[in-house]
């Protein structure tokens, strides 16, 4: 499968899966938001109804207070104080009370005058006679419903109108407003009781009943008395009964809300909110909302959003496919040209139509080939051959690095192109490659020409001793040098080359400790290999440097130097079939461990010493 097809498939899988997860998450969050908003709205509406009930009761108090201040009732209160028996009502007072009741007959079901014991003396009730609303007066034949038991209303210091809880009688649920009547000495002689219809009070507070339609749903209010009787509901047929009879499917929800077990509750498509009035008149105001219509609109909006997102992803994939095609084609052309130049075809010209960094890179390769051909032409036959060998080593090495970098870039695009910032990193890598190649064209360094290795049986411990004498031994006053060398540690190696490796490592260790420190050098054999370890207590190296730059040509932590020492050391040791291991920590020190394979005759010579260095000073 082509790389562009792989990248498009990877992009599709990585983008589509998170997109569906985000879409599902957004839908759930939005649904929760709808519930939260509706729940808050229901709670606000319940408090608004409670506040409206309070305001309505206050308006009725003001109205009744104005009535009790009429001269007729004041005269009646004084007369009641002067006589121990029943005081007849003045005809004018009857007319005033009848006019008050008939003008508010929809709100008040009766006016009752009671004595201090709560026994009724006179009663006026609205009714119709020949289609005309009028008040009917009686001073006898009272029922138990007319008796008032509210000692708070007759307290000597009580000037406000007493409001009872909701009561039920044959005329329906009502609230009694009791206003005391006082004589000239401010003594309570009797009281005026006004029976306020509970349905009118609650309807005025909850507002008119708006029927539900297919495109609109209004939250429903249910108001219960402290005993659990439904006083108000959207369906009038449910009023006057216990809530578990009117709403059998929701009886447990109503019971929990009435008992104060949370102010909000959800079930199926319904959201419930409650508000309990603690002052008179005590009521349980329950609000019920249906969020299904909002959820249906949310589903429609979410699917529209998903469709638009899918279209956007498809367009993005097409654009990405085109962009990847352009980039990969340009990189492949540059890679092909670089390989041709590296193999000696200096006349090869890389042609790139794109106007990005790959074109600059191609032009750099082309200029490098032209410059190299020009340099070769101007050289003499002998110098031309020697220069060609040196330039070929550098150019081949650098070209191979660039080819490896480009190959890794192409391979990584299959796995990492979807990662955030990869394209920017890729373009930056191309730009860095252009700069490195331009610098290489402008100024080429003379590399070390590889030489043939002459191997002989050498004592590695003797090589180490000579190095110590030439280097650390000359500065023993500044450094604490310790060595533990295994005698007769023979190996078939190029002694001079291996000695140069050890010397380079020891010098690096000393230079890493400009203020002095400890240097430890050990040799031993183990498991068929010879080991040479050099450990210092210098400034150390970071993991990033060791991972990305150590043993690379021109990579160094020194202020002076070109960074070819360790590169050459590793090359020499690897030519012997060995390796160099490194362990280092910043500001604690570094340990280099040279490992060389031993032949059978080398293992048979000398005593076997397994000295474990560990991490040394690190």
N, C-alpha and C positions, 0 to 999 in steps of 0.2 A: 504494500500500500504506500502511495506517495506521501511525502511528509506533509504536504498541504492538506491532503484528505484527513490524515491523522489529527492534525492540529484543529481542523474544523470540527471533527467528531468529538475531540476532547473538549473543545470550547462549548460545543452543544450540550454535552453531558454535564459539564461543571456549571454551566449557567442555568440550564433548564431545571435541574434538581433543586438548587437553592431558590430559584424563582417560585417553584411550586410551594416550597416550605414557607417562604415569605408570604406568599399569597394566602395560604391556609392560616398562618399566624395573624396576618392582617385581618382576615375575615373574623377569626375568633376575637381579636381585640376590638374590632368595630362592633361586633355583637355585644360584647361586654360593655362597650361604651354606650350603646343604645339602652341597655338595661340600666346602667348607672345614671344616665341622663333622665330616663323615665322614672327611676326610683327617687331621684332628687326632686323631680317635678311633682310626683305624687306626695312626697313629704311636705313640700312647700304648699301644695293645694290643701292638704289636711290641716296644716297650721293656719292657713288663710281662712278655712271654714270655721275653725275654733275661734279665731280672732273676730270673725264676722258675727258669730253667736254672742260673743262678749259685747260687741258694739250694739247689737240688736237689743240685748237685755238692758243695756244702759239707756237706750232710747226709750224703752218701755218704762224704766224707772223714772225718767224725766217726765214722761207723759202722765204717769200715775201720781207722781209728786205734785204736778200742776193741778190735777183733779182734786187731791186731798186738801189743797189750799183754798178751795172755793169756800165762800162764807157759809153755805148751807151745811157742809160737813163740819166746819168749825163749830157752828151753833149746835149741831147734833152731838158733838163730843162734849160740849159743856153741859148740855141737857142730860146726857148719859151719866155724867159725874154727879149731878144733883139728884137723880132718881135711882133707886135701887132696882126697879123693874125695867121692863122693856119700854123704850122710848119710841113713840110713833115717828115715822118719817114725815117730814114736811112735804107738802105736795110739790112745792118748787124744787126741793131736793130730788124728789122722784123724777121730775121732768129732766133735771140736769143729768142725773145718772143714766136715765133711759136714752137721752140724746147721745151721751158718750158711748154707751154700749152699742147702739144701732149704727153709729158711724164707724165702729171698729168691730163689727160682729164677725168678720172673717178671721180676726186675730184672737178675740176674747170670746170664750164660751159662757162666761157667767161673771156677775159682780155679787159678792156676798159681804154683808156686814156681820161681824162676829163680836161677841163680848170677850172679856179678858180670859175666860175659860176655854175659848175656842168654839163655843156653841153658836150656831148660825142664828141671826135675828131677822135678817131680811135677805132676799135673793132676787136678782134680776137675771133673766136668761133671754137671749134673742130668739125670735121665731117669726114665722110668716102668718099673716092674716089677710086673706083676699089678695095675695101676691105682694103684700107690702111688709117689709121687715120692721118689726117693732119689738120692744122689750116687754116681757111678761113679769109681773111683780108678784111675790108671795112672801108671807110672813109666818107660814105654818107648813106642816107636812114636809119637813126636811128629812133627808136621808143621811146615812152614815158618811156618805161621800162628801157632804157639805161641812162636816166637822173638821176643824183645823187643829192639829197638834204641833205647834211651833212655838215653844216658849221663848226662843231667841227673838222672835218678832216683838215681844212685849217687854224686852229688857229696858230699864229706865233710861239708859244712856244711848239706846238705839234710835237713831234718827233716819237711817237709811232703810230702804225697802228690802225686806227679806225675800230671797229667791229660794224656792224649794227644789228638790230633785224632781225628775220626771215621774209623774204619777199616772196611773191608769184607772179610768172609771168608765161608766157607760157612755160618756160623751167622747171618749178617746183619750189618748195620752196628752197630758197638759203639764204646765209648770205654774205653780201658784206664786203670785207676787203679793206679799202682805205688807201693807203700809199702816203703821199704828196711827190712831186718832187720839189727840191729846186735848186736855181741857186748858183753861187759862193758867193753871198751876203746872202745866207741862206734865201732867200725869196721864198715862195711857188708860183711856176708858173703854176703848173698843178698837177695831181694826177693819180696814177695807181689804178684801181679798179679791184679786183679779185672776181668773183662770185663763192663762195664755195657752193657746193651742200649740202643742209641740210641733206638729207637722208644718204649720205656717212659719214658726220660728226657724226650723231647720231648712225648709224650702228656700226661705229668704237668704239663708246663709250659704247653702250649697248651690243655689242658682237653679234655673229651669232645667227640666229633664230634656236632654237633646238626644234624639234617637240615633242609633248607630247606622252608618251607611257603608256601602262597599268600599268607598275610598277614604273614609274618615272614621276614626274611633276616638270617642271622648272618654277619658278616665271616669269610672263609676265610683260614686261615693256611697258607703253604707255606714249609717250611724246607729249605734246600739246604746241602749240604756245600761246603767250599771248592772241590772239584772239579766242582760242579754237579750232584751226585746228589740226587734228591728223597728226603729223609729222612722228611719228614712232609707229609701232604696230607689234605684233607677226604675224598678218595676214596683208600682204601688201595691200590687197584689202580695208582695212579700212583706209588707209592713204589718205591724201588730202581732207578729208571731215571734217565737224564739228563733235565734239565728240558726240553730241546728236543724230546725224544721224548714226554714226558708232557704238555707244553703247547705243541704246535707253533704254535698261533695267537698265543701270547704270548711266544714265544722272544726276540723283539727287546726287548720290555719287560723281561723277566727279565734279559737280558744287560746292558741299560743300568743297571738298578738294582744288579746285582751289581758292576758296574765303578765304582760310585759316581757315576754321571752324574745326580745329583739324587736326592733321597729320595722324591719324589712324582711320579706320572705319571697322566695321564687318557687313557682311550680309550673311545669310545662311551659306554656306560652304566657303565663300570667305573672305579673309583678305586684306585690302587695306592700303597702306602707300604712303605718298606723300612727295615731296621735291620741293620747289619753288626756282628757281635760281633768285637772285636779281640783279646780275651783268650781263653784256652783255655776251652771248646772253641770254635773259630772257626766261625761259622754265618752264613748269609744268611737273615734272617727277613723274608719278604714277606707283606704283608697285602693282601687283595683285597676290595673292597666294591662292592656294586651299589646305586646311588642311584636306580634307576628307580622303585622303589615309593614312595620319598619324593617323587620328581618327579610321580608320578601323583596323590598326595595334594595336592601343591602346585597342580597344575592344577585339581583340584576346588575347592580353597579359593579360588583366584584367580578362577574363574568365578563362584563364589558372591559374592565381593566385588564383582566387576564388575556382577552383577545388582543387588545391593543399592545400589551407587552409581548405577546407571541409574534405579532407582526414586526415590532421593533427588533426583536431578537433575530428574526429571519433576515431583515434588512442588514443588521449588524454582521451576521454571519456571511452574507454575500460580500459586504465591503471587506470583511476580514479575509475572506478567501482571495479576493483580488489583491489585497495588500500583501498577504503572505506569499502569493505567487510571484509578485514583483520582487520581494526581498529574497526569497529562496533562489530564484533564477539568477539574480545578480550575485549572490554569495557563491553559487555553484560555478558560475563563470570565473569569478575571481579565484576560487579554489583550484579549478582546472588549470588556469594560467599559472598560478603559483607553483603547482606541481611540475608543470612543463619547464618553468624557469629553474626550479630546483634540480631537475634532471639534466640541465645543461642546454636546453633549447632557449638561448638568449634572444633569439629573433622573434619569439612568440609575443604577440600583442593582445592584451586583454581589452575587449570592447564591451562597454557597459552603456546602455542608453539612459538608465536612471540618473537623476541628479542629486543623489544622496551621498552618504559617506562611502558606499561601495564603489562609486565612480572615482572618488578621490583615492581610495585604496588601489583600485585598478591602475590609475594613472601613476601612483607611486611605484607599483610593480613594473610598469612599462618604463618609467624613467630609470629604475634600478637596472633593468636589463640593458637599456641604452647606455647608461653610464659604465656598466661593467664591460660591455663590448668596446666602448671607447678607451677604457683603461687598458684592456688587453691589447688593443691595436697599437697603443703608444709604447708598450713595454718592449724591451729587447727580447730576443729569443730566450736567453738564459734567465734574465730577470722576469721575463714574461711567464716562464714556466713556474719559477718559484713563487712569484706573486699570485699566479693563478691558484697554486696549491693553498696558499694562506687565505686568499680571498674565498676560495671554494669552501674551506673549512668553516669560516665565519658565516659566509652566505648560506651554506647548506644548513648550518645549525640554526641560524635565525629564521631562514625560510621554513624549516621543519617546525620551529616553534609557532610561527604564524599559521602554518597549515594545520598544526594540532589545535591551535586556538580556534581557527575557523571551523574545523571539523567538530570540536566540542560544542561550539555555538550552534551548528546545524543540528547535532544530536540532541542538545539540551532543549531546542525549540519544541521537540516532540513532547517533552515532559514538563517544561517550565514556562512555555509561552503564555499559559493562562494565568500565571502568577502575576500579582501586582508589581509593576515596575520592571518586568523582565524586558519588555521592548526597549525601555529607556536604557537599561543596563546593556542590552545588545548593541544599541546604537553607540553607547559610550565606549564599549569594547572595540567596535570598528574604528571609532575616532582615535582611540589610544593606539590601535595598530597602525593607523595612518601616520600618526606622529612618530612612532618608533621607527617605521620604515623610512620616513623622510629624514630622521636623524641618522639612520644607518647609511642612507645614500650620501648624506653630507659629510659624515665623518666615520670612517671604518677603522676599528682598532686591529692591530696585528695579533692574531691569536697564537697560542703555543702549538707548534706543529707536532702532531702525534709521533712518538718514536717507538721503535720496536723494543719490547721488553726482553732482557736477558736474565733469565731466572737461574738462581743457584741456591744451594742449601745454606741459609743464613740463620744466625742466632738472633732472634728478635729482641731478647733482653739486652744483648750487647748493643744493638742499634739504639734502643731506648736510652742506655747509659751514655752513649756518645751524644745523643740529642740533649740530655740533661746537662751534660758537661758544657756544651756550647751555648746553652740558653739559660735555663733556670739556675744552673750551677754558678753562673757569673753574677747572679743577683740574689744570692742566698740571704744577704742581709735585709733585703726588702721583702722577700717572700718566704713563707714557711713551706719548704718543699719536703715532701715525704714520698718514698718509693718502696714498693714491695715487688721485686722482680723474681720470676721463676728462672732458675739457672737452666742452661741447656734447652731453651725453648726454640727448637729448630723448625724451620719451614722453608719450603721451596718457593722463593720469591725473588723479585728484583730488589736486592737489598738497598740500593741507592734510592729507588723510587719510594719504597716503603719508609725508608728513613726520612725522606723529604715530606712524606705525609705526616709522620709523627711530629717532625719539627714544625710543620705548619700549624698543627693542632696545639702544640705546646706554646708556640709564640702567640697564637690567638688567645690562649688562656691567660698568658701573662699580660697581654694588652687589655684584657677584660678587667684587670685588677690594677688600675693606674695608681691607686693609693696603697697597694700591697694587699696581701691575703695569703690564703693557703692553697698549695698546689699538691695534688696527690696523683701518683702515677703507679699503675700496677700492671703486671703481666701474669698470665696463667693459661693453662690448657684445660679444656672441658668438652666432653661429648664430641671429640674428634675435631675441635677447632682451637685455634690460638686466639687469645684475647689481649688487647692492649687498651687500658682505660686511662683517660686523662680527665681529672675533675678539678674544678676551680671554684672559688667563692666570689666570683665576679658579679657583674650586674645582670647576667642572664639574658634570656630571649623570651619574647612573648609567644604564646601558642599560635597566634596568627602568623607571625614571622616564620616560625618553624614549619607551619603547615603550607604557607603560600610562597615563601621566598628562599628558605634555607636550601643550600646545595644548588641553587639556580645561578647561572652565570650573571655577573654584575650585581649580585644581591649581597649587601653587606650592611652591618650596623655601625661600621667605623666611619669616622669623619673623613679619613683618607683611605683610599683603596678602591679597587675596581670590582671586587667581589668575585674573582676567578679562583681563589685559593681552594676553598672547600669543594667547589665544582670539580677542580682537577684532582683533588684528593679522592673524592668519591669515584671518579673515573678510573684512577689507578687501582683502587681496592677492588672495584667491580671487575676489572680486567684480570685480577687474581682469583676471581670467583668468590670474593668476600663481600662484606657490607659494613656500613658505618651506622651505628645507632646513636641517637641523641636524646638526652633528657635534660630539661632546663626549666627553671622558674625565675621569674623576674626578681631582681635584687637578692637572690639567694645563691645562684651559681649554675654551672653547666657541667655536664659530663658527656664526653665523646667516647664511644667504645668501638674500636676497630676489631673486626672479627674476620679471621683468615682460616680457610680450611687446611687441615694437615693431612699429609700422606701417611701411609702405614709405617714407613721407616721413621718418620718424625715422631709418631706416637710411641714407638718403641724406645726412643732416646729420652733419657731423663726421668725424673720422678713425676708422677701425676699429681698435680696440685689443683684442687678445685677451690679457688678463692672467690667468694661471692662479694662483689663490690657493692651491690645494692644501689641505693640512690646517692651514696657519697654525701657530699656536703649540701645537697639540694634538699 
